[in-house]
Amino acid sequence: MKKTVLAIAGILILVVAMSGCGYNSMVKLDEDVKAKWNQVETQYQRRSDLIPNLVNTVKGAAKFEQSTLTQVTEARAKATQVTVDPDKLTPESIEKFQAAQGQVSQALGRLLMVTENYPQLKATEQFRDVSAELAGTENRIAVARKDFNESVQVYNTKVRSFPNNLMAGLFGFSQKAGFKAEAGAEKAPKVEF
């Protein structure tokens, strides 16, 4: 009888001790990181959805360099093929995703630069609307990436802090990667007219 009582008391003590181990908070933070990652992907998908509208607007309004339109379309197609599993947010997977999205950004930048040669295009309501949507989406992407990086920082701090790091290792919680500035981002872009 005493052994049974001791066993039950031991199990209760273990349950109480485990409830304060940080497991539940690590699960919550992990889910927050995944939700923030989904928001990042949503904003990139929004940009990807707007690109055909922009390309078609430009095509219809300007006799245009076909190569620029092709580059934008190809970059968009490649970027939509690169996905990252929220459970595997490694530096390599984030870097690969970021590189694909960077190619889209560069292609869009070239497209918008070339449209400067078509003043009648910039005056059309459709072009202005799509451009404004695209600019707003770029801002949303920046905010989503910032929120994601903050969430990753909170999560990584939790799983690396003692004694949570012991439980994190035991239950398979590992550090996650965030976004980093792209190479050359420290240099201001040069604008020439």
N, C-alpha and C positions, 0 to 999 in steps of 0.2 A: 504494500500500500504506500509506504514511504517513497519507494522508488518511482512509483507512478506519479505521485504528487510532485516529487523533485523533477521528473521528466517534463511534466506539464508546466511547472514553474520555469524550468530552463527554456522551454519553447516560447513561453510568454516573454521572458526576458530577451531572448533572441529576436523575437518579432518587434518588440519595442526598440531594441538597439538598431535593428535594420531599418525601422521607419525613419530614423534620424540619420541614415547613412548618406543621404543625398541622391539616392537612386531616382526617386520620383522627380526631384527638381532637375536632374540631368535629362530625364525623359522629356520633361516640359521644355527645357532649353533646346534639346535636339529637335523637337517638333517645331519650335519657333524658327530655328535655322532653316528647316525644310520649307516652312511656310514663306519665309522671306525669299528663299531661293525660287520658289514657285512664282512669287511676285516679280522677281528679276526676269524670269523666263517669259512671263506674261507681257511685260513691257517690251522685251525684244520681239516677241511675236506681234505685238501691236505695230511696231516699226516695220517689221517684215510684211505685214498686211497692207501698210500704207504705200510701200514702195511701188507695187504695180500701178496704183492710182497716179503716183507722181510720174512714173515713166510714161504712162499713156497720155497724161496731160501734156508732158513735154513733147512727146512724139507728135501729138495732134497740133501743137501750136508752133512748132519750129522744124525747119529742115535741119536736121541735126546729125552730128557725128554718131553713126551707128555703133561704133566701138565703145563709146562711153555708156550708151544704154545697155549694150551687151555685158559690159563689166559689172554694172549695177545688178542686172538680172542674175548673172552667174554668181556674184558674191552673195546675193540673197539666197540663192538655191543652196550653196555650200553651207551657209550659216544655219539654215533650217535643218540640215542633216546632222549637225553637231549638237548632241544632247548630253546632259550630265545627270546621272542618277543622284538625287539628293542624299542618298546613303553613302555615296562615294565622292564626297567633295574634297578631292585631293588637289594639291597644287598643280599637278599635271593636267587634270581634267578641267580645272578652272582656266588654266593658261590656254589650253586648246580651244575652249569655248570663247575666251576673250579674243584670241587671235582671229577666229572666224568672224566674230562681231566687229572687230577692228577693220577687217577687209571691207565689210559693208559700209562702215563709217567713211573709210577712205574713198570708196566708189561713189557714195552719196556726195561727199565733198567735191569730187571732180565734176559730178553732174551739176551741182549747184553753181560751181565756178563757170562752167561752160554756158549755163543759162544766162549769165551776165551779158552775153553777146546778143541776147534776144529781148530787148526792152518791151516789145509787145507781149511777150510771154509773161513777164513779171506783172504786167498790168491786168492779166485775165483773173477773174474772180476765182476760178477753179484752181489755178496754180497757187494763188495766195492762200486759199483755204487748205490745200494739201500741204503746202510749205509750213503753214502755222501749226497744223496737226503734227507734222513731223518734228518741228522744233519743240512743241509741247511734249511729245513722246521722248525726245532726247533728254529733256529735263526729268521726266518720270523715270527714265532709265537710271539717271544719275542718283535720284533719290532712292530708288529701289536698291541700287548697289550699295549706297551708304547705309541704308537700314540693314541690309544683309551683312555687311562687314561688322556693324555694331553687334548684331545678333551672334555672329561667329565669335567675336571677341568675348562676349559674356559667357557663351558656351565653353570656349577654350579655357577661360579663366577658371570656370567651375571644375572642369575635368582635370585640370593641372594642379589645383589647390589641394593641400593636404587637409583632411584625410580622404577627400573625395577622389583623389587620384588612385587610391587603392581600390575603391569600389568601381571607379570607371574602368580600370584595367580588368577587374574581375568580370564586369558585365559587358565588356567590349565597346565602351565609349572611347573614341579616339578623337584627336584634334581634327578640326576641319579647316580647309583653306578658304581664304577670302580673296577678293579682287585686289590686284595691285595696279599701280599706275603703269600705263604702257610705256615702252622704251621711247625716250625722247619727249615724254610729256612735260619734262621740266623746262623745255625750251618753248618760248612763246611763238605761235605761228607768225610767219612773215606775210604781211598783206601788201600787195603791190597793185597799182592801177595803171 
